[in-house]
Amino acid sequence: MLKTILSVIFVLICLALTVIVLLQEGKSQGLGAIGGMAETYWGKNKGRSMEGTLEKFTTFAAVAFMVLAIVLNLV
């Protein structure tokens, strides 16, 4: 019973992680990075933006994914 519940949670975390990663913007700045355009308002305040929030959720989901993968392997 516990393994089934953990497996369902694992699948939900996998789907959430996939969606969160696909929602993020690419890291390439293009030609704007050459001229110093990378230091914009959103670059300085990234933690408060939607991109910063997505990165935090990605970190949380990745850690949960790894922990559940190890736990499911042991159970």
mmCIF file of the N, C-alpha and C atoms, coordinates in Angstrom:
data_MODEL
# 
_entry.id   MODEL 
# 
loop_
_atom_site.group_PDB 
_atom_site.id 
_atom_site.type_symbol 
_atom_site.label_atom_id 
_atom_site.label_alt_id 
_atom_site.label_comp_id 
_atom_site.label_asym_id 
_atom_site.label_entity_id 
_atom_site.label_seq_id 
_atom_site.pdbx_PDB_ins_code 
_atom_site.Cartn_x 
_atom_site.Cartn_y 
_atom_site.Cartn_z 
_atom_site.occupancy 
_atom_site.B_iso_or_equiv 
_atom_site.pdbx_formal_charge 
_atom_site.auth_seq_id 
_atom_site.auth_comp_id 
_atom_site.auth_asym_id 
_atom_site.auth_atom_id 
_atom_site.pdbx_PDB_model_num 
ATOM 1   N N  . MET A 1 1  ? 0.823  -1.197 0.000   1.00 0.00 ? 1  MET A N  1 
ATOM 2   C CA . MET A 1 1  ? 0.000  0.000  0.000   1.00 0.00 ? 1  MET A CA 1 
ATOM 3   C C  . MET A 1 1  ? 0.870  1.265  0.000   1.00 0.00 ? 1  MET A C  1 
ATOM 4   N N  . LEU A 1 2  ? 1.912  1.282  0.821   1.00 0.00 ? 2  LEU A N  1 
ATOM 5   C CA . LEU A 1 2  ? 2.804  2.439  0.900   1.00 0.00 ? 2  LEU A CA 1 
ATOM 6   C C  . LEU A 1 2  ? 3.539  2.649  -0.422  1.00 0.00 ? 2  LEU A C  1 
ATOM 7   N N  . LYS A 1 3  ? 3.966  1.552  -1.035  1.00 0.00 ? 3  LYS A N  1 
ATOM 8   C CA . LYS A 1 3  ? 4.687  1.668  -2.302  1.00 0.00 ? 3  LYS A CA 1 
ATOM 9   C C  . LYS A 1 3  ? 3.787  2.228  -3.398  1.00 0.00 ? 3  LYS A C  1 
ATOM 10  N N  . THR A 1 4  ? 2.514  1.875  -3.388  1.00 0.00 ? 4  THR A N  1 
ATOM 11  C CA . THR A 1 4  ? 1.572  2.400  -4.377  1.00 0.00 ? 4  THR A CA 1 
ATOM 12  C C  . THR A 1 4  ? 1.374  3.901  -4.199  1.00 0.00 ? 4  THR A C  1 
ATOM 13  N N  . ILE A 1 5  ? 1.220  4.337  -2.964  1.00 0.00 ? 5  ILE A N  1 
ATOM 14  C CA . ILE A 1 5  ? 1.038  5.760  -2.681  1.00 0.00 ? 5  ILE A CA 1 
ATOM 15  C C  . ILE A 1 5  ? 2.288  6.536  -3.088  1.00 0.00 ? 5  ILE A C  1 
ATOM 16  N N  . LEU A 1 6  ? 3.455  6.030  -2.734  1.00 0.00 ? 6  LEU A N  1 
ATOM 17  C CA . LEU A 1 6  ? 4.701  6.693  -3.097  1.00 0.00 ? 6  LEU A CA 1 
ATOM 18  C C  . LEU A 1 6  ? 4.900  6.711  -4.611  1.00 0.00 ? 6  LEU A C  1 
ATOM 19  N N  . SER A 1 7  ? 4.480  5.665  -5.281  1.00 0.00 ? 7  SER A N  1 
ATOM 20  C CA . SER A 1 7  ? 4.606  5.617  -6.744  1.00 0.00 ? 7  SER A CA 1 
ATOM 21  C C  . SER A 1 7  ? 3.710  6.658  -7.410  1.00 0.00 ? 7  SER A C  1 
ATOM 22  N N  . VAL A 1 8  ? 2.510  6.846  -6.889  1.00 0.00 ? 8  VAL A N  1 
ATOM 23  C CA . VAL A 1 8  ? 1.602  7.852  -7.442  1.00 0.00 ? 8  VAL A CA 1 
ATOM 24  C C  . VAL A 1 8  ? 2.183  9.247  -7.225  1.00 0.00 ? 8  VAL A C  1 
ATOM 25  N N  . ILE A 1 9  ? 2.707  9.508  -6.034  1.00 0.00 ? 9  ILE A N  1 
ATOM 26  C CA . ILE A 1 9  ? 3.329  10.800 -5.745  1.00 0.00 ? 9  ILE A CA 1 
ATOM 27  C C  . ILE A 1 9  ? 4.547  11.002 -6.652  1.00 0.00 ? 9  ILE A C  1 
ATOM 28  N N  . PHE A 1 10 ? 5.311  9.952  -6.876  1.00 0.00 ? 10 PHE A N  1 
ATOM 29  C CA . PHE A 1 10 ? 6.491  10.014 -7.744  1.00 0.00 ? 10 PHE A CA 1 
ATOM 30  C C  . PHE A 1 10 ? 6.107  10.400 -9.171  1.00 0.00 ? 10 PHE A C  1 
ATOM 31  N N  . VAL A 1 11 ? 5.054  9.804  -9.685  1.00 0.00 ? 11 VAL A N  1 
ATOM 32  C CA . VAL A 1 11 ? 4.596  10.109 -11.044 1.00 0.00 ? 11 VAL A CA 1 
ATOM 33  C C  . VAL A 1 11 ? 4.112  11.556 -11.124 1.00 0.00 ? 11 VAL A C  1 
ATOM 34  N N  . LEU A 1 12 ? 3.402  12.027 -10.097 1.00 0.00 ? 12 LEU A N  1 
ATOM 35  C CA . LEU A 1 12 ? 2.936  13.409 -10.094 1.00 0.00 ? 12 LEU A CA 1 
ATOM 36  C C  . LEU A 1 12 ? 4.102  14.389 -10.057 1.00 0.00 ? 12 LEU A C  1 
ATOM 37  N N  . ILE A 1 13 ? 5.140  14.066 -9.278  1.00 0.00 ? 13 ILE A N  1 
ATOM 38  C CA . ILE A 1 13 ? 6.325  14.921 -9.225  1.00 0.00 ? 13 ILE A CA 1 
ATOM 39  C C  . ILE A 1 13 ? 7.042  14.904 -10.569 1.00 0.00 ? 13 ILE A C  1 
ATOM 40  N N  . CYS A 1 14 ? 7.096  13.760 -11.224 1.00 0.00 ? 14 CYS A N  1 
ATOM 41  C CA . CYS A 1 14 ? 7.726  13.677 -12.549 1.00 0.00 ? 14 CYS A CA 1 
ATOM 42  C C  . CYS A 1 14 ? 6.998  14.563 -13.558 1.00 0.00 ? 14 CYS A C  1 
ATOM 43  N N  . LEU A 1 15 ? 5.678  14.509 -13.547 1.00 0.00 ? 15 LEU A N  1 
ATOM 44  C CA . LEU A 1 15 ? 4.900  15.348 -14.462 1.00 0.00 ? 15 LEU A CA 1 
ATOM 45  C C  . LEU A 1 15 ? 5.075  16.829 -14.140 1.00 0.00 ? 15 LEU A C  1 
ATOM 46  N N  . ALA A 1 16 ? 5.051  17.165 -12.851 1.00 0.00 ? 16 ALA A N  1 
ATOM 47  C CA . ALA A 1 16 ? 5.226  18.565 -12.456 1.00 0.00 ? 16 ALA A CA 1 
ATOM 48  C C  . ALA A 1 16 ? 6.610  19.072 -12.849 1.00 0.00 ? 16 ALA A C  1 
ATOM 49  N N  . LEU A 1 17 ? 7.631  18.248 -12.653 1.00 0.00 ? 17 LEU A N  1 
ATOM 50  C CA . LEU A 1 17 ? 8.990  18.637 -13.004 1.00 0.00 ? 17 LEU A CA 1 
ATOM 51  C C  . LEU A 1 17 ? 9.120  18.878 -14.505 1.00 0.00 ? 17 LEU A C  1 
ATOM 52  N N  . THR A 1 18 ? 8.490  18.044 -15.287 1.00 0.00 ? 18 THR A N  1 
ATOM 53  C CA . THR A 1 18 ? 8.515  18.206 -16.740 1.00 0.00 ? 18 THR A CA 1 
ATOM 54  C C  . THR A 1 18 ? 7.861  19.518 -17.159 1.00 0.00 ? 18 THR A C  1 
ATOM 55  N N  . VAL A 1 19 ? 6.704  19.810 -16.582 1.00 0.00 ? 19 VAL A N  1 
ATOM 56  C CA . VAL A 1 19 ? 5.988  21.037 -16.924 1.00 0.00 ? 19 VAL A CA 1 
ATOM 57  C C  . VAL A 1 19 ? 6.778  22.269 -16.490 1.00 0.00 ? 19 VAL A C  1 
ATOM 58  N N  . ILE A 1 20 ? 7.349  22.227 -15.282 1.00 0.00 ? 20 ILE A N  1 
ATOM 59  C CA . ILE A 1 20 ? 8.106  23.372 -14.770 1.00 0.00 ? 20 ILE A CA 1 
ATOM 60  C C  . ILE A 1 20 ? 9.326  23.649 -15.639 1.00 0.00 ? 20 ILE A C  1 
ATOM 61  N N  . VAL A 1 21 ? 10.023 22.610 -16.044 1.00 0.00 ? 21 VAL A N  1 
ATOM 62  C CA . VAL A 1 21 ? 11.212 22.803 -16.886 1.00 0.00 ? 21 VAL A CA 1 
ATOM 63  C C  . VAL A 1 21 ? 10.818 23.359 -18.255 1.00 0.00 ? 21 VAL A C  1 
ATOM 64  N N  . LEU A 1 22 ? 9.721  22.897 -18.805 1.00 0.00 ? 22 LEU A N  1 
ATOM 65  C CA . LEU A 1 22 ? 9.289  23.393 -20.110 1.00 0.00 ? 22 LEU A CA 1 
ATOM 66  C C  . LEU A 1 22 ? 8.794  24.834 -20.058 1.00 0.00 ? 22 LEU A C  1 
ATOM 67  N N  . LEU A 1 23 ? 8.318  25.284 -18.901 1.00 0.00 ? 23 LEU A N  1 
ATOM 68  C CA . LEU A 1 23 ? 7.852  26.662 -18.755 1.00 0.00 ? 23 LEU A CA 1 
ATOM 69  C C  . LEU A 1 23 ? 8.993  27.667 -18.658 1.00 0.00 ? 23 LEU A C  1 
ATOM 70  N N  . GLN A 1 24 ? 10.175 27.213 -18.306 1.00 0.00 ? 24 GLN A N  1 
ATOM 71  C CA . GLN A 1 24 ? 11.299 28.133 -18.115 1.00 0.00 ? 24 GLN A CA 1 
ATOM 72  C C  . GLN A 1 24 ? 11.832 28.639 -19.444 1.00 0.00 ? 24 GLN A C  1 
ATOM 73  N N  . GLU A 1 25 ? 12.396 29.838 -19.385 1.00 0.00 ? 25 GLU A N  1 
ATOM 74  C CA . GLU A 1 25 ? 12.996 30.427 -20.570 1.00 0.00 ? 25 GLU A CA 1 
ATOM 75  C C  . GLU A 1 25 ? 14.385 29.848 -20.774 1.00 0.00 ? 25 GLU A C  1 
ATOM 76  N N  . GLY A 1 26 ? 14.891 29.968 -21.999 1.00 0.00 ? 26 GLY A N  1 
ATOM 77  C CA . GLY A 1 26 ? 16.234 29.513 -22.288 1.00 0.00 ? 26 GLY A CA 1 
ATOM 78  C C  . GLY A 1 26 ? 17.270 30.411 -21.624 1.00 0.00 ? 26 GLY A C  1 
ATOM 79  N N  . LYS A 1 27 ? 18.445 29.880 -21.392 1.00 0.00 ? 27 LYS A N  1 
ATOM 80  C CA . LYS A 1 27 ? 19.506 30.640 -20.738 1.00 0.00 ? 27 LYS A CA 1 
ATOM 81  C C  . LYS A 1 27 ? 20.319 31.471 -21.709 1.00 0.00 ? 27 LYS A C  1 
ATOM 82  N N  . SER A 1 28 ? 20.181 31.240 -22.991 1.00 0.00 ? 28 SER A N  1 
ATOM 83  C CA . SER A 1 28 ? 20.972 32.011 -23.958 1.00 0.00 ? 28 SER A CA 1 
ATOM 84  C C  . SER A 1 28 ? 20.407 33.419 -24.063 1.00 0.00 ? 28 SER A C  1 
ATOM 85  N N  . GLN A 1 29 ? 21.277 34.400 -23.986 1.00 0.00 ? 29 GLN A N  1 
ATOM 86  C CA . GLN A 1 29 ? 20.871 35.794 -24.031 1.00 0.00 ? 29 GLN A CA 1 
ATOM 87  C C  . GLN A 1 29 ? 20.947 36.370 -25.439 1.00 0.00 ? 29 GLN A C  1 
ATOM 88  N N  . GLY A 1 30 ? 21.510 35.627 -26.352 1.00 0.00 ? 30 GLY A N  1 
ATOM 89  C CA . GLY A 1 30 ? 21.618 36.109 -27.724 1.00 0.00 ? 30 GLY A CA 1 
ATOM 90  C C  . GLY A 1 30 ? 22.664 37.205 -27.841 1.00 0.00 ? 30 GLY A C  1 
ATOM 91  N N  . LEU A 1 31 ? 22.494 38.065 -28.833 1.00 0.00 ? 31 LEU A N  1 
ATOM 92  C CA . LEU A 1 31 ? 23.456 39.143 -29.051 1.00 0.00 ? 31 LEU A CA 1 
ATOM 93  C C  . LEU A 1 31 ? 23.320 40.261 -28.026 1.00 0.00 ? 31 LEU A C  1 
ATOM 94  N N  . GLY A 1 32 ? 22.224 40.292 -27.282 1.00 0.00 ? 32 GLY A N  1 
ATOM 95  C CA . GLY A 1 32 ? 22.047 41.327 -26.273 1.00 0.00 ? 32 GLY A CA 1 
ATOM 96  C C  . GLY A 1 32 ? 23.042 41.212 -25.137 1.00 0.00 ? 32 GLY A C  1 
ATOM 97  N N  . ALA A 1 33 ? 23.555 40.021 -24.870 1.00 0.00 ? 33 ALA A N  1 
ATOM 98  C CA . ALA A 1 33 ? 24.517 39.825 -23.786 1.00 0.00 ? 33 ALA A CA 1 
ATOM 99  C C  . ALA A 1 33 ? 25.865 40.452 -24.123 1.00 0.00 ? 33 ALA A C  1 
ATOM 100 N N  . ILE A 1 34 ? 26.171 40.593 -25.401 1.00 0.00 ? 34 ILE A N  1 
ATOM 101 C CA . ILE A 1 34 ? 27.453 41.180 -25.803 1.00 0.00 ? 34 ILE A CA 1 
ATOM 102 C C  . ILE A 1 34 ? 27.494 42.665 -25.447 1.00 0.00 ? 34 ILE A C  1 
ATOM 103 N N  . GLY A 1 35 ? 26.394 43.353 -25.646 1.00 0.00 ? 35 GLY A N  1 
ATOM 104 C CA . GLY A 1 35 ? 26.344 44.787 -25.394 1.00 0.00 ? 35 GLY A CA 1 
ATOM 105 C C  . GLY A 1 35 ? 26.015 45.142 -23.957 1.00 0.00 ? 35 GLY A C  1 
ATOM 106 N N  . GLY A 1 36 ? 25.931 44.184 -23.073 1.00 0.00 ? 36 GLY A N  1 
ATOM 107 C CA . GLY A 1 36 ? 25.633 44.472 -21.678 1.00 0.00 ? 36 GLY A CA 1 
ATOM 108 C C  . GLY A 1 36 ? 24.154 44.514 -21.368 1.00 0.00 ? 36 GLY A C  1 
ATOM 109 N N  . MET A 1 37 ? 23.336 43.992 -22.239 1.00 0.00 ? 37 MET A N  1 
ATOM 110 C CA . MET A 1 37 ? 21.894 44.028 -22.022 1.00 0.00 ? 37 MET A CA 1 
ATOM 111 C C  . MET A 1 37 ? 21.436 42.984 -21.013 1.00 0.00 ? 37 MET A C  1 
ATOM 112 N N  . ALA A 1 38 ? 22.322 42.115 -20.562 1.00 0.00 ? 38 ALA A N  1 
ATOM 113 C CA . ALA A 1 38 ? 21.934 41.055 -19.630 1.00 0.00 ? 38 ALA A CA 1 
ATOM 114 C C  . ALA A 1 38 ? 21.602 41.608 -18.255 1.00 0.00 ? 38 ALA A C  1 
ATOM 115 N N  . GLU A 1 39 ? 22.149 42.765 -17.901 1.00 0.00 ? 39 GLU A N  1 
ATOM 116 C CA . GLU A 1 39 ? 21.893 43.364 -16.598 1.00 0.00 ? 39 GLU A CA 1 
ATOM 117 C C  . GLU A 1 39 ? 20.677 44.283 -16.663 1.00 0.00 ? 39 GLU A C  1 
ATOM 118 N N  . THR A 1 40 ? 19.526 43.715 -16.850 1.00 0.00 ? 40 THR A N  1 
ATOM 119 C CA . THR A 1 40 ? 18.292 44.494 -16.869 1.00 0.00 ? 40 THR A CA 1 
ATOM 120 C C  . THR A 1 40 ? 17.637 44.391 -15.501 1.00 0.00 ? 40 THR A C  1 
ATOM 121 N N  . TYR A 1 41 ? 16.485 44.986 -15.381 1.00 0.00 ? 41 TYR A N  1 
ATOM 122 C CA . TYR A 1 41 ? 15.750 44.933 -14.114 1.00 0.00 ? 41 TYR A CA 1 
ATOM 123 C C  . TYR A 1 41 ? 15.447 43.496 -13.716 1.00 0.00 ? 41 TYR A C  1 
ATOM 124 N N  . TRP A 1 42 ? 15.010 42.690 -14.670 1.00 0.00 ? 42 TRP A N  1 
ATOM 125 C CA . TRP A 1 42 ? 14.648 41.308 -14.355 1.00 0.00 ? 42 TRP A CA 1 
ATOM 126 C C  . TRP A 1 42 ? 15.879 40.468 -14.051 1.00 0.00 ? 42 TRP A C  1 
ATOM 127 N N  . GLY A 1 43 ? 17.018 40.825 -14.603 1.00 0.00 ? 43 GLY A N  1 
ATOM 128 C CA . GLY A 1 43 ? 18.245 40.103 -14.282 1.00 0.00 ? 43 GLY A CA 1 
ATOM 129 C C  . GLY A 1 43 ? 18.689 40.357 -12.855 1.00 0.00 ? 43 GLY A C  1 
ATOM 130 N N  . LYS A 1 44 ? 18.481 41.588 -12.381 1.00 0.00 ? 44 LYS A N  1 
ATOM 131 C CA . LYS A 1 44 ? 18.877 41.935 -11.018 1.00 0.00 ? 44 LYS A CA 1 
ATOM 132 C C  . LYS A 1 44 ? 17.899 41.409 -9.984  1.00 0.00 ? 44 LYS A C  1 
ATOM 133 N N  . ASN A 1 45 ? 16.622 41.388 -10.289 1.00 0.00 ? 45 ASN A N  1 
ATOM 134 C CA . ASN A 1 45 ? 15.579 40.969 -9.353  1.00 0.00 ? 45 ASN A CA 1 
ATOM 135 C C  . ASN A 1 45 ? 14.974 39.636 -9.767  1.00 0.00 ? 45 ASN A C  1 
ATOM 136 N N  . LYS A 1 46 ? 15.808 38.703 -10.135 1.00 0.00 ? 46 LYS A N  1 
ATOM 137 C CA . LYS A 1 46 ? 15.333 37.430 -10.675 1.00 0.00 ? 46 LYS A CA 1 
ATOM 138 C C  . LYS A 1 46 ? 14.575 36.603 -9.635  1.00 0.00 ? 46 LYS A C  1 
ATOM 139 N N  . GLY A 1 47 ? 14.953 36.738 -8.362  1.00 0.00 ? 47 GLY A N  1 
ATOM 140 C CA . GLY A 1 47 ? 14.290 35.963 -7.321  1.00 0.00 ? 47 GLY A CA 1 
ATOM 141 C C  . GLY A 1 47 ? 12.833 36.326 -7.142  1.00 0.00 ? 47 GLY A C  1 
ATOM 142 N N  . ARG A 1 48 ? 12.458 37.546 -7.502  1.00 0.00 ? 48 ARG A N  1 
ATOM 143 C CA . ARG A 1 48 ? 11.077 38.002 -7.348  1.00 0.00 ? 48 ARG A CA 1 
ATOM 144 C C  . ARG A 1 48 ? 10.243 37.783 -8.599  1.00 0.00 ? 48 ARG A C  1 
ATOM 145 N N  . SER A 1 49 ? 10.874 37.413 -9.677  1.00 0.00 ? 49 SER A N  1 
ATOM 146 C CA . SER A 1 49 ? 10.152 37.253 -10.936 1.00 0.00 ? 49 SER A CA 1 
ATOM 147 C C  . SER A 1 49 ? 9.588  35.841 -11.056 1.00 0.00 ? 49 SER A C  1 
ATOM 148 N N  . MET A 1 50 ? 8.812  35.649 -12.104 1.00 0.00 ? 50 MET A N  1 
ATOM 149 C CA . MET A 1 50 ? 8.230  34.324 -12.365 1.00 0.00 ? 50 MET A CA 1 
ATOM 150 C C  . MET A 1 50 ? 9.324  33.311 -12.665 1.00 0.00 ? 50 MET A C  1 
ATOM 151 N N  . GLU A 1 51 ? 10.380 33.754 -13.346 1.00 0.00 ? 51 GLU A N  1 
ATOM 152 C CA . GLU A 1 51 ? 11.487 32.852 -13.676 1.00 0.00 ? 51 GLU A CA 1 
ATOM 153 C C  . GLU A 1 51 ? 12.199 32.379 -12.404 1.00 0.00 ? 51 GLU A C  1 
ATOM 154 N N  . GLY A 1 52 ? 12.387 33.290 -11.454 1.00 0.00 ? 52 GLY A N  1 
ATOM 155 C CA . GLY A 1 52 ? 13.010 32.911 -10.190 1.00 0.00 ? 52 GLY A CA 1 
ATOM 156 C C  . GLY A 1 52 ? 12.155 31.930 -9.405  1.00 0.00 ? 52 GLY A C  1 
ATOM 157 N N  . THR A 1 53 ? 10.851 32.135 -9.444  1.00 0.00 ? 53 THR A N  1 
ATOM 158 C CA . THR A 1 53 ? 9.932  31.213 -8.771  1.00 0.00 ? 53 THR A CA 1 
ATOM 159 C C  . THR A 1 53 ? 9.973  29.840 -9.419  1.00 0.00 ? 53 THR A C  1 
ATOM 160 N N  . LEU A 1 54 ? 10.015 29.803 -10.744 1.00 0.00 ? 54 LEU A N  1 
ATOM 161 C CA . LEU A 1 54 ? 10.093 28.519 -11.440 1.00 0.00 ? 54 LEU A CA 1 
ATOM 162 C C  . LEU A 1 54 ? 11.388 27.785 -11.111 1.00 0.00 ? 54 LEU A C  1 
ATOM 163 N N  . GLU A 1 55 ? 12.482 28.524 -10.968 1.00 0.00 ? 55 GLU A N  1 
ATOM 164 C CA . GLU A 1 55 ? 13.752 27.889 -10.608 1.00 0.00 ? 55 GLU A CA 1 
ATOM 165 C C  . GLU A 1 55 ? 13.690 27.289 -9.206  1.00 0.00 ? 55 GLU A C  1 
ATOM 166 N N  . LYS A 1 56 ? 13.040 27.985 -8.286  1.00 0.00 ? 56 LYS A N  1 
ATOM 167 C CA . LYS A 1 56 ? 12.888 27.454 -6.920  1.00 0.00 ? 56 LYS A CA 1 
ATOM 168 C C  . LYS A 1 56 ? 12.050 26.184 -6.927  1.00 0.00 ? 56 LYS A C  1 
ATOM 169 N N  . PHE A 1 57 ? 10.932 26.197 -7.681  1.00 0.00 ? 57 PHE A N  1 
ATOM 170 C CA . PHE A 1 57 ? 10.099 25.009 -7.777  1.00 0.00 ? 57 PHE A CA 1 
ATOM 171 C C  . PHE A 1 57 ? 10.834 23.856 -8.466  1.00 0.00 ? 57 PHE A C  1 
ATOM 172 N N  . THR A 1 58 ? 11.673 24.180 -9.441  1.00 0.00 ? 58 THR A N  1 
ATOM 173 C CA . THR A 1 58 ? 12.456 23.149 -10.118 1.00 0.00 ? 58 THR A CA 1 
ATOM 174 C C  . THR A 1 58 ? 13.413 22.478 -9.139  1.00 0.00 ? 58 THR A C  1 
ATOM 175 N N  . THR A 1 59 ? 14.068 23.283 -8.313  1.00 0.00 ? 59 THR A N  1 
ATOM 176 C CA . THR A 1 59 ? 14.986 22.725 -7.313  1.00 0.00 ? 59 THR A CA 1 
ATOM 177 C C  . THR A 1 59 ? 14.239 21.830 -6.332  1.00 0.00 ? 59 THR A C  1 
ATOM 178 N N  . PHE A 1 60 ? 13.102 22.309 -5.837  1.00 0.00 ? 60 PHE A N  1 
ATOM 179 C CA . PHE A 1 60 ? 12.306 21.518 -4.902  1.00 0.00 ? 60 PHE A CA 1 
ATOM 180 C C  . PHE A 1 60 ? 11.838 20.208 -5.525  1.00 0.00 ? 60 PHE A C  1 
ATOM 181 N N  . ALA A 1 61 ? 11.330 20.283 -6.760  1.00 0.00 ? 61 ALA A N  1 
ATOM 182 C CA . ALA A 1 61 ? 10.827 19.083 -7.434  1.00 0.00 ? 61 ALA A CA 1 
ATOM 183 C C  . ALA A 1 61 ? 11.955 18.100 -7.738  1.00 0.00 ? 61 ALA A C  1 
ATOM 184 N N  . ALA A 1 62 ? 13.132 18.608 -8.087  1.00 0.00 ? 62 ALA A N  1 
ATOM 185 C CA . ALA A 1 62 ? 14.261 17.719 -8.379  1.00 0.00 ? 62 ALA A CA 1 
ATOM 186 C C  . ALA A 1 62 ? 14.731 16.997 -7.116  1.00 0.00 ? 62 ALA A C  1 
ATOM 187 N N  . VAL A 1 63 ? 14.769 17.714 -5.997  1.00 0.00 ? 63 VAL A N  1 
ATOM 188 C CA . VAL A 1 63 ? 15.162 17.074 -4.736  1.00 0.00 ? 63 VAL A CA 1 
ATOM 189 C C  . VAL A 1 63 ? 14.124 16.031 -4.326  1.00 0.00 ? 63 VAL A C  1 
ATOM 190 N N  . ALA A 1 64 ? 12.848 16.377 -4.447  1.00 0.00 ? 64 ALA A N  1 
ATOM 191 C CA . ALA A 1 64 ? 11.789 15.418 -4.117  1.00 0.00 ? 64 ALA A CA 1 
ATOM 192 C C  . ALA A 1 64 ? 11.846 14.202 -5.030  1.00 0.00 ? 64 ALA A C  1 
ATOM 193 N N  . PHE A 1 65 ? 12.138 14.421 -6.304  1.00 0.00 ? 65 PHE A N  1 
ATOM 194 C CA . PHE A 1 65 ? 12.269 13.333 -7.274  1.00 0.00 ? 65 PHE A CA 1 
ATOM 195 C C  . PHE A 1 65 ? 13.381 12.369 -6.854  1.00 0.00 ? 65 PHE A C  1 
ATOM 196 N N  . MET A 1 66 ? 14.541 12.929 -6.507  1.00 0.00 ? 66 MET A N  1 
ATOM 197 C CA . MET A 1 66 ? 15.679 12.085 -6.120  1.00 0.00 ? 66 MET A CA 1 
ATOM 198 C C  . MET A 1 66 ? 15.404 11.321 -4.829  1.00 0.00 ? 66 MET A C  1 
ATOM 199 N N  . VAL A 1 67 ? 14.825 11.991 -3.842  1.00 0.00 ? 67 VAL A N  1 
ATOM 200 C CA . VAL A 1 67 ? 14.534 11.335 -2.566  1.00 0.00 ? 67 VAL A CA 1 
ATOM 201 C C  . VAL A 1 67 ? 13.518 10.215 -2.764  1.00 0.00 ? 67 VAL A C  1 
ATOM 202 N N  . LEU A 1 68 ? 12.465 10.484 -3.515  1.00 0.00 ? 68 LEU A N  1 
ATOM 203 C CA . LEU A 1 68 ? 11.466 9.438  -3.748  1.00 0.00 ? 68 LEU A CA 1 
ATOM 204 C C  . LEU A 1 68 ? 12.022 8.293  -4.591  1.00 0.00 ? 68 LEU A C  1 
ATOM 205 N N  . ALA A 1 69 ? 12.903 8.589  -5.526  1.00 0.00 ? 69 ALA A N  1 
ATOM 206 C CA . ALA A 1 69 ? 13.515 7.522  -6.319  1.00 0.00 ? 69 ALA A CA 1 
ATOM 207 C C  . ALA A 1 69 ? 14.334 6.599  -5.427  1.00 0.00 ? 69 ALA A C  1 
ATOM 208 N N  . ILE A 1 70 ? 15.076 7.182  -4.495  1.00 0.00 ? 70 ILE A N  1 
ATOM 209 C CA . ILE A 1 70 ? 15.875 6.360  -3.572  1.00 0.00 ? 70 ILE A CA 1 
ATOM 210 C C  . ILE A 1 70 ? 14.965 5.567  -2.642  1.00 0.00 ? 70 ILE A C  1 
ATOM 211 N N  . VAL A 1 71 ? 13.934 6.208  -2.105  1.00 0.00 ? 71 VAL A N  1 
ATOM 212 C CA . VAL A 1 71 ? 13.013 5.529  -1.188  1.00 0.00 ? 71 VAL A CA 1 
ATOM 213 C C  . VAL A 1 71 ? 12.283 4.389  -1.892  1.00 0.00 ? 71 VAL A C  1 
ATOM 214 N N  . LEU A 1 72 ? 11.825 4.623  -3.111  1.00 0.00 ? 72 LEU A N  1 
ATOM 215 C CA . LEU A 1 72 ? 11.130 3.573  -3.848  1.00 0.00 ? 72 LEU A CA 1 
ATOM 216 C C  . LEU A 1 72 ? 12.059 2.414  -4.205  1.00 0.00 ? 72 LEU A C  1 
ATOM 217 N N  . ASN A 1 73 ? 13.345 2.703  -4.362  1.00 0.00 ? 73 ASN A N  1 
ATOM 218 C CA . ASN A 1 73 ? 14.298 1.649  -4.645  1.00 0.00 ? 73 ASN A CA 1 
ATOM 219 C C  . ASN A 1 73 ? 14.535 0.775  -3.415  1.00 0.00 ? 73 ASN A C  1 
ATOM 220 N N  . LEU A 1 74 ? 14.441 1.387  -2.248  1.00 0.00 ? 74 LEU A N  1 
ATOM 221 C CA . LEU A 1 74 ? 14.681 0.649  -1.003  1.00 0.00 ? 74 LEU A CA 1 
ATOM 222 C C  . LEU A 1 74 ? 13.457 -0.128 -0.517  1.00 0.00 ? 74 LEU A C  1 
ATOM 223 N N  . VAL A 1 75 ? 12.257 0.344  -0.891  1.00 0.00 ? 75 VAL A N  1 
ATOM 224 C CA . VAL A 1 75 ? 11.026 -0.294 -0.407  1.00 0.00 ? 75 VAL A CA 1 
ATOM 225 C C  . VAL A 1 75 ? 10.726 -1.531 -1.187  1.00 0.00 ? 75 VAL A C  1 
# 
